[in-house]
Amino acid sequence: MKKLLWLIPLIGLYVIKEGIVVLSTKGRGEAIYELGMLITATTPSLIAHGSLFVLAGIALVSVPFILKKLGNL
């Protein structure tokens, strides 16, 4: 378990990167496929999904630090 814990921040960085890609996509009424989700390419939808991806990625990156702080590592 401890040896695989370093994968969680890497997955988080990938999710952050995909969130930035979604946030930088122009809203043009079509759909984009990111992280296994079909997202409509309207501006509010892109902002909502991109922001959630970035926040989820930050949470994944911080998991090992939180577990270390709690003493579970």
ABEGO torsion letter per residue (X at the ends): XAAAAAAAAAAAAAAAAAAAAAAABBBAGBBBBBGGBBBBBBAAAAAAAAAAAAAAAAAAAAAAAAAAAAGAX
